[in-house]
Amino acid sequence: MRANLAFFVFNCLLGVILWVTLSGALFIVGALFLLLLLVITVGYSDTAVLFFLGARELRSTDESDYHDAAVQEAYKLAVARPKLYFYNGALDRAFVLQNNKDISLILSKELLEICTKEELGAICFELLIQVKKNLARKRTKMMLMIGMVSWISHGVIEGLSKLIPIKEFKQVMNFLMYYFIQPWISFVFKLIIGKKYFKKLGLILKEFPTECDSLQKVGLKLKATNEIYSLSSRKMIEFSSLNKSRHFQNIMALEFLPHEWDLIFDPKLEARA
């Protein structure tokens, strides 16, 4: 409900801004853009997030362990068979998206390479249980809103950098964008999901000790949380990405969102959610 309300308020505010600031042909273009956002929100939210992540679909002949694990866990939980994707990012992450009856599982390429079939099964279970418990749609809408704003922001910076083709100018603009957009991302995340989402998911997972034990084996292979969330390490990742593509910048915006694994593998990080 909070996700739908957030999108309603967001679109209303955007509509008011267009009404006040634009007129004539520009207003028509803005209205068409707003209509496009509404269509994407209602019918293609998962497709848009896959685009923001630069995800690529895996066929059944690729990564057979991943496919077998996903099919088995979907059957166990009595949910629709998901489509499987992978993406290239900076962190070891896995996401679940749902739009109507369409379900998508997205794993980082590095995660696919280091996990066994049993561990992939635990990951698929942890993601699909969010579909079973009607949590995935909310997460999808949250990622859509944050990904959309991040994509537009990086697009504006890319356009400005072409008008002023100075390397240092692009770096400064990217740094300023990171600085100003982060509080907004945190606000939207807490508004739509917040701590309750992870607490509810944690309670659900405790009912399945076997799957939780397998998931803990995955945690031993991931980057230590202090390597990701310490201020110095995060700033180093951000600075190193200033000259990279808009796709990579947008992937980072979604990857650095609080993730359930940070709590599952290190309960001390609960305050970060």
N, C-alpha and C positions, 0 to 999 in steps of 0.2 A: 504493500500500500504506500509506504514511504517513497519507494522508487517511482511509482506512477505520479504521486503528488509532486515530487521533485521535478520530473519532466514537464508536468503541467505548468508549474510556476516558471520554469526555465523558458518554455516556449512563449508564455504570456509576456514575460519581461522582454524577450527578444522581439516579440511583435510590437510592444509599446515603443521600444527603442527605434525600430524601423519606422513606425508611424511618426515619431517626433523628429527624427533626424533626416529622413529621406522624403523625396517627393518626385512626382513624374515617373519617368522611365526607371530611375534608380529604385524607387519604391516598388515597382512591379518586379524588378529583378530580385530585390530583397524578399518580397512576398513569395516568389517562386522558390527561393532558397529555403525559406522557412517551411514551405509545403514539402520540399524534398526531405528536410530533416524529420518532419512528422511521418512521412512514408517510411523512411529508414528506421525510425524508432519503433513503429508498429509492426512492420513486416520483415525488416532485414537487420535487426540489431546484431544478431550473431555474425552475419556476413561482414558487417562494418567492422566489428572488433577483430575478426580474422584478417581483414585488410590492414588494420592498424598494426597488428602484430607481424604482418608479412608472413603469415602462416601458409604452408603448402600441404595439400592433402596427400595422404599416404594410401596407396592402393593395397589390396589384399596380398599381392605378391611381394610387397616391401614390408620389412619389419614384421615378420610373421608372428613373433612372440608378442608384440604389441597388439596385433589384431586378435590373436587367440585369447589374450588376457582380457581385452575389452569385451569381446563377445561372451566369454564365460561370466564375467562380473555383471554384465547387463542381464544375462539370463537369470543369474542368481538373485538379482534385485528386482526382476520383472519390470525392467524399463526398456524403452526402444533401443535398438542397436545404434550406437553413436558413430558418427563420422570421425576419422582420426587425422590429426594434423601434427606437424612439427614446425618449429620456428628457430631462428638463430638469435640468441640474446646474450646478455652479460651474466645472468644469474641462472641457477637451476630451478626452474619453475614449471608448474603444470596448472592448467586452467580448464574449467568446464563452462560451456556456453549453452544456453537453451532459449529457443524462440519457438513458441507453440510446441509442436511435437518434434522439432529438429534438435538433436543433441550433438555437440561437438566436444571432443577432448583434444587439448593442445599441450604437447610436451616440448620442452626445449631439446634441441638436437643433442646437446651434451648429456642430458638426463637419459635419453634413449640409449646412448652408447655405454653408459656405466651400469645400467640396471639389468638384473636377471629377469627371467619370465615371472618368477614368483613376486619379485619386487614391483614389476610393472602391473601385476594383478592387484597388488595392494594400492598402488597409485590410482588405478582405474576404479577400484572400489571406493576409495576416499572421494573421488570426484563424482561418481555416479550416485553415491548416497545423498549428495546435495540435490540431485534431480529427484530422487525418490521422496525426499522430505520437502520438496517444493521450495528450495532455497536458490537454485541455479538461475532462475529468471531474474531475481533481484540483483544478483551478482553481474549478470550480463548487462543489464541496464546501467548499472553503476560504471562498468568498464566502458560502455558506449559513450556515456556523457563525458567522462574524463578523457577518453581517447579522442573524441571529437574536438574538444577544446584544445587539447595538446596539438592535434594535427593542424588545426586552423592557425594556432599561434606560431608553430614552426613554419607553416606556409607563408605567413605574413613576413617573418624574419627572412625566409629564403627570397621572397620578392624584393625586400629592401636591400638585401645583400647583392642582388643583381643590378639594382640602381646605383648602389655604392659598392663597387667591386673591390673592397679592401678587406683583407683577411682578418685584421684586428677588429674591424667594425662588426663583422659577423660573430666573432668570438665574444665581444662585449655584449651584443644583443642577445645571444644565446644565454649568457650568464645572467643577464637581467631578467630574461624570461623565466629561467629556473627559479630565480629569487622571488619573483612576484606571483608565479603560478602555483608554487608549492602550498602556500596557505589555503588557496582556493581548493586544490585537490584534496587536502586533508579535511576541509569542511564538507565537501561533497561526499567523501568516503564515510565520514562519521554520520552524516545526515541519512544516507541511504542504508548503510550496513552497520558500522560501528562495532562495539565489543560484543553485543548480543549475538550477532551472527556467528562469531567464532566460538563463543561460549556454548551456544546451542549445538553447533557442529561437534564440539569436543564431547559433550554429553552423549550425543548420538554414537560417536565412534567408540566410546567406552563400553557400549553394549556388544562390541565385536572384538574381543581380545586377540583372536588369532590374526585378524587383518591388521590390528594395531601393532602386533609384534613384528609382522612383515614390514609394516611401514617404518618402524624404528630402524630397520636395517638400511632403508633408503636414507634416513637422516644421517647415518654414519658416513655416507659417501658425499654429502652435500658440503658446500662451503660453510665454514663456521659463521654463525650469525654475527659475531662481533667483527668479522672481516667485511660484512655487508653494511652493517648499520652504524659502525663508528663514524663520527663526523669526518675524520681525515680520509678514510677509505671511500666514503660516498663522494666526497668532493673530488678525489682523484679520478674516480670513474666518470663523474660529470665533466671535469676538465678535459679528460682524454677523449671525450666524445664530441667536443665542441665543433670539430671539423668534419664529423661524420654525417651521413645522409639523414634526411628527415625521417625515413623509415626507422632507422636505429634510434633516433632521438625519441620517437613515439613509443617504441618498444620499451625503452627505459622508463618512460612515464608510467606504463602499466606494470612493468616488472617490480618497480620499487614500491608499489602499493603494499600495505600490510597483507601478509599471506598466512593461511592457517598453519602452514608448516613451521613458521617461526614460533608458534605457540605449542604445537605438538612436539617439536624437538627441543624446545627450550622454554618452559613455562615462565621463566623470569622475564620474558619479553612481552608478557600479557599487556603491560601498560602501553606498549607501542601500538596496539591495535586501534 
